[in-house]
C-alpha cells in the first residue's frame, strides 16, 4: 500500500489515465474527485464489500444448484 500526503487542490495520477484530486478536507472527512475512463469501475469500499459478499453467496447457491441438477440425472432402481 502506498500512503501519500496531499493538500486540497493537489492530485495524484494512477496509470496515466486516472486522476484523484483532493477537493476538501473538513475535520475527519476528505472529499475526493476522481477523473477516470468510463470503463473503470469505481465503488465506495463498503459498497464493493457488499457486492463481493453477494457474489460469493450467489456462487454458493449456483454451485448447490449445479450439484442438484447432476443428481437429477441419476435414477435409482427399486428393489
C-alpha positions in Angstrom: 0.0 0.0 0.0 1.2 3.5 -0.8 0.3 6.3 1.6 0.6 9.8 0.4 0.0 13.2 1.9 -1.9 15.7 -0.3 -3.4 19.1 0.3 -6.7 20.4 -1.1 -6.2 21.1 -4.8 -3.3 18.6 -5.2 -3.8 15.4 -7.1 -2.2 12.1 -7.9 -2.2 10.2 -11.2 -2.8 6.4 -11.5 -1.8 4.6 -14.6 -1.7 7.7 -16.8 -5.5 7.9 -17.1 -6.9 8.2 -13.6 -6.6 11.5 -11.7 -7.6 11.7 -8.0 -7.8 15.3 -6.7 -8.3 16.3 -3.0 -11.2 18.7 -3.2 -11.7 19.5 0.5 -10.6 18.4 4.0 -13.1 19.0 6.8 -12.4 17.5 10.2 -12.1 13.8 9.7 -13.6 13.8 6.2 -11.7 14.1 2.9 -13.6 14.9 -0.3 -12.0 13.5 -3.4 -12.7 14.0 -7.1 -11.9 11.1 -9.4 -11.4 11.5 -13.2 -11.2 8.1 -14.9 -12.4 6.5 -18.1 -16.0 5.2 -18.1 -14.7 1.7 -18.4 -13.1 1.9 -14.9 -15.5 0.8 -12.2 -15.2 3.0 -9.0 -17.0 1.9 -5.8 -17.0 3.1 -2.2 -15.3 0.5 -0.1 -18.5 -0.6 1.8 -20.4 -0.9 -1.5 -17.6 -3.0 -3.0 -17.5 -5.3 0.0 -21.3 -5.8 -0.2 -21.0 -6.7 -3.9 -18.3 -9.2 -3.2 -20.3 -10.8 -0.4 -23.4 -11.0 -2.7 -21.4 -12.6 -5.5 -20.0 -15.2 -3.0 -23.5 -16.1 -1.9 -24.8 -16.3 -5.4 -21.8 -18.6 -6.4 -22.5 -20.9 -3.4 -26.2 -21.1 -4.4 -25.3 -21.7 -8.1 -22.8 -24.4 -7.0 -25.5 -26.1 -5.0 -28.0 -25.9 -7.8 -25.5 -27.4 -10.2 -24.9 -30.3 -7.9 -28.7 -30.9 -7.6 -29.0 -30.8 -11.4 -26.4 -33.5 -11.6 -28.3 -35.7 -9.1 -31.5 -35.3 -11.2 -29.8 -37.3 -13.9 -29.4 -40.4 -11.7 -32.1 -42.9 -11.5 -32.4 -45.2 -8.5 -33.6 -48.8 -9.0 -36.3 -50.0 -6.7 -35.7 -53.4 -5.1 
